[in-house]
Amino acid sequence: MNKKRGFIGLSLGVIFVIVVLLIVPYIKSNKSVISGYKPVKADIFVDKIEGLDTDFIRGVDVSSVIALEESGVRFYNEKGKEEDIFRTLYQAGVNYVRVRIWNDPYDKDGNGYGGGNNDLEKAIEIGKRATKNKMRVLVDYHYSDFWADPSKQMVPKAWKGLDIKAKAEALYEFTRSSLESLLDAGVDVGMVQVGNETAGILSGENNWKDISELLKYGSRAIREVSEENKKDILVAVHFTNPENAKNYQRYGMILENFDVDYDVFASSYYPYWHGTLENLTHVLTDIANEFNKKVMVAETSYAYTYDDGDDHGNTISEESAFTLDYPITVQGQATALRDVMEAVANIGEAGLGVFYWEPAWIPVPGESWEDRSILWEKYGSGWASSYATEYDPEDAGVYYGGSAWDNQGLFDFEGHPLASLNVFKYVYSGSEATVKVDALDNVIIRVRKGDDYILPNRVLALFNDKTQKDIEVQWSGDDIALIDKDVIGEYLVNGQAIYNEEIIQAKAKIIVMEQNYVENYSFEDDDMSMWTITNTDDVTTELGVQDKISDAKTGRKSLHFYSTGAVDFKVEQEIVNLKPGLYNFALSLQGGDANNSDMFIYAIADGVTYTIETTVDGWNNWKNPRIDNINVEGGSVIIGASIKCDPKGWGTLDDFILSPVE
């Protein structure tokens, strides 16, 4: 035997064994992700995302899970066996877990504010369980004792009254010590978020010089702990409302100008609030290219049912979801999540990934609201407890209770995983299911008061493989009988269709409106030639039609305004060829932060100007100013609105209506 050849053969054999020993465990531990190239058989259709990196973040935020488990919630695997939810998540393809940290979410007697009572102790427990199940952890510092979002960024109780220097030092110490505690506990921290949905306020500070100072101190603490522990921990900042692209550019410039040290520019993206996916990709690509940063979606979700599991009302309800892009079904939820992942993947190497927000926030046990309320109060498993009133009296103090998110979970109300949970692994292979009707397209009919309407006898069926077909439908005679075409309002009609012996629910909304002579009255049409919009001295930095269902009174679109400087504009339309007579003019508007406002609607006819003052005082608090008995003799009238207020005022205008007086 040739010793050299034998030695080479032995060496190759040893190398082969080593490779097998190294690779096989890797493949086994990642089999939920590395699942082949052919579509797998499943209960849902998922289109493969071509070229998706195996390191792409497929994350979830399950910050409320401990409070839920303490309240008696149980989670199961696909076989119906009770299982640690973190193992179930990993098997479904999740590779990252996000957990929020509040400074001190308790009152002086130790009663939790709710929302998971997410202090450092809870974060460590969640982080350890995630790490045990081979998932990395994103730590989300709110730098508040309770929820931090665009509407509120309250200073922690312990930091109240501190000047900016002392507050920055306190933030640094809190970040450093808590992050060290997480690492000492063995938590595999891969990223830390400095602030949550920061949008001009952070920990009570409302100017960017001081906000940037806080961000810099938080970032410095993370860098130091990372270096001392020989860890490569990414620093992320987090914003929201990507549909306002100018704001994101402004945030990027501010952070650059103040030398804020960070790696990742993160954005929330909820399909029902934040514009199109194409816009999301475009905005984050611009950020990545201009500022040389990684980008990601830190929060997203979508509803799979209209049902409410805990009698606490849902963020997405049957009424609010009538014109959404995806059906409110498990398939619709799966497609929505998959498409957000693709939108980030389309950015390229800078696109790190996506986190799904609170997929496990399902109802706690109980036969009634009162039963569940006991658990919400004791364990903090509702969004807020009554104890939060001392810290957040205007919101939590009024609306405390359960979860408005249970119908957006990736688990059903009993804790069983939905088919949509597997999107995290199906995006690598694709999946196929038996073709069936997933939902029927909602029908919306707008009719002038007193006019007849016709409900269609066929509606568009949306199949789970994205095909479509008209099928027959039967409408409820009882619901139709409740419609009064002479009374202005919205009427919901239920219906049913039968396809392949399966009953599918249908819904129609009849909107009885005043007779209206305003063209493109709700800004739904692309043609805006009938409108004159005057931005006085170009001071209003954001002014135009936006496609955002949650900010529209009806339909999808509305006229949006926001400004970093003063708000000062007019919008008007001239209407001609009217019959002589009396007319009423009204519109709808909502918004906020409009200090020193001067807002009014007006009508000009035959040289006479009619006005009535109005204002805005909160999101979705729609005002409906109205001018009655406008005398039109010459056949034409100009209707419009004048909006002025201090910087940072925002809002939308919708549904301009000019109707004849009966």
Secondary structure as GFF3:
##gff-version 3
##sequence-region A 1 662
A	DSSP	alpha_helix	3	29	.	.	.	ID=ss1
A	DSSP	beta_strand	40	41	.	.	.	ID=ss2
A	DSSP	beta_strand	57	61	.	.	.	ID=ss3
A	DSSP	alpha_helix	65	70	.	.	.	ID=ss4
A	DSSP	alpha_helix	85	91	.	.	.	ID=ss5
A	DSSP	beta_strand	96	101	.	.	.	ID=ss6
A	DSSP	alpha_helix	120	132	.	.	.	ID=ss7
A	DSSP	beta_strand	136	141	.	.	.	ID=ss8
A	DSSP	three_ten_helix	157	159	.	.	.	ID=ss9
A	DSSP	alpha_helix	164	184	.	.	.	ID=ss10
A	DSSP	beta_strand	189	194	.	.	.	ID=ss11
A	DSSP	alpha_helix	208	228	.	.	.	ID=ss12
A	DSSP	beta_strand	234	239	.	.	.	ID=ss13
A	DSSP	alpha_helix	245	257	.	.	.	ID=ss14
A	DSSP	beta_strand	264	268	.	.	.	ID=ss15
A	DSSP	alpha_helix	277	291	.	.	.	ID=ss16
A	DSSP	beta_strand	294	300	.	.	.	ID=ss17
A	DSSP	alpha_helix	330	345	.	.	.	ID=ss18
A	DSSP	beta_strand	351	357	.	.	.	ID=ss19
A	DSSP	alpha_helix	369	379	.	.	.	ID=ss20
A	DSSP	three_ten_helix	386	390	.	.	.	ID=ss21
A	DSSP	alpha_helix	396	399	.	.	.	ID=ss22
A	DSSP	three_ten_helix	406	408	.	.	.	ID=ss23
A	DSSP	three_ten_helix	419	422	.	.	.	ID=ss24
A	DSSP	alpha_helix	423	429	.	.	.	ID=ss25
A	DSSP	beta_strand	431	432	.	.	.	ID=ss26
A	DSSP	beta_strand	437	440	.	.	.	ID=ss27
A	DSSP	beta_strand	443	448	.	.	.	ID=ss28
A	DSSP	beta_strand	458	463	.	.	.	ID=ss29
A	DSSP	beta_strand	468	472	.	.	.	ID=ss30
A	DSSP	beta_strand	474	475	.	.	.	ID=ss31
A	DSSP	alpha_helix	477	481	.	.	.	ID=ss32
A	DSSP	beta_strand	489	499	.	.	.	ID=ss33
A	DSSP	beta_strand	502	513	.	.	.	ID=ss34
A	DSSP	beta_strand	532	535	.	.	.	ID=ss35
A	DSSP	three_ten_helix	536	538	.	.	.	ID=ss36
A	DSSP	beta_strand	542	547	.	.	.	ID=ss37
A	DSSP	three_ten_helix	549	551	.	.	.	ID=ss38
A	DSSP	beta_strand	557	562	.	.	.	ID=ss39
A	DSSP	beta_strand	567	575	.	.	.	ID=ss40
A	DSSP	beta_strand	581	592	.	.	.	ID=ss41
A	DSSP	beta_strand	598	605	.	.	.	ID=ss42
A	DSSP	beta_strand	608	614	.	.	.	ID=ss43
A	DSSP	beta_strand	618	623	.	.	.	ID=ss44
A	DSSP	beta_strand	626	632	.	.	.	ID=ss45
A	DSSP	beta_strand	637	645	.	.	.	ID=ss46
A	DSSP	beta_strand	650	660	.	.	.	ID=ss47
###
